[in-house]
Amino acid sequence: MSTITGSKAVITGGAQGLGEALAERLAREGCDVLLGDINQEGAEAVAARIAADTGQNVLGAKVDVTSEADVEAFFKKAKDSFGRVDIAVSNAAILIAESITSADAEKWRAVMNVNLFGNFLVTKHACRIMKEQGSGSLVQISSKSGKKGSAANSAYASAKFGGIGLIQSAALEMAPFGVRCNAVCPGNFLDGPLWMDPERGLFRQYFDAGKVPDAESLEDVRAHYVNQVPLRRGCEYEDVANMVVFLASDLSSYMTGQAINVTGGQEMR
């Protein structure tokens, strides 16, 4: 039996990709889950599928993490539906890769708005509930780009650096109330939709932005990133899910304010 069986969990950015995989893993571990996403139809469809596959109470809801009214309503729905929130996974994020000298200012601001301000709102409203109940685990999905700058990716890296500062600050404030706050810093999901989409994926964005100067094709961009990893593979959703389950559980009861790398050795700080 999992150490989080019976827990009540929420996750943002859950309608696809990593968020969908994390929501499913939490349900398979025996959690009831409220899955939020700006794409309400997608969130509800994913929730219905996971509920049917696992037998858990899995709900889908619309949440725009840049709207405090949305985030507050999302956590109210979780409290009303489950009675408490034991685990909150702040996962929603966007990425727009542009050179710092040519980046569109409004696109740069949009990345910060979702990835940093959105993380703040999720942290605020998760911690309110957890503080009141005297327990809980908040897990922020950060990135290796929260530990090291990223060329042609300054908005994303800046937001992720800021997110780690946010999680450390929250950990200090919430520790007296039995609430733990940690972050996971994944490596590159080279086989996921964020990278593989032929028109908007990161292989295409990074190639077009000249992030890998010697690359003559998308395959060259992929090889560049694989070769940066000592374990010579991209990060997989299950790698991150294993760490999220650990941080959500009592197995990590003496850990708070940490930003844990899951990068195959690519980032060691």
Salt bridges, closest charged atoms under 4 A:
GLU20 OE2 - ARG49 NH2 2.94
GLU24 OE2 - ARG28 NH2 2.81
GLU24 OE1 - ARG49 NH2 3.04
GLU29 OE2 - ARG25 NE 2.85
ASP32 OD2 - LYS8 NZ 2.67
ASP53 OD2 - ARG49 NH1 3.12
GLU68 OE2 - LYS124 NZ 2.64
GLU68 OE2 - HIS125 NE2 2.90
ASP70 OD2 - LYS62 NZ 3.44
ASP80 OD2 - LYS76 NZ 2.76
ASP86 OD2 - ARG84 NE 2.91
GLU106 OE1 - ARG109 NE 3.45
ASP191 OD1 - ARG222 NH2 2.89
ASP208 OD1 - ARG204 NH1 3.29
GLU236 OE2 - ARG233 NH1 3.93
GLU238 OE2 - ARG25 NH1 2.52
ASP239 OD2 - ARG233 NH1 2.90
GLU267 OE2 - ARG269 NE 2.73
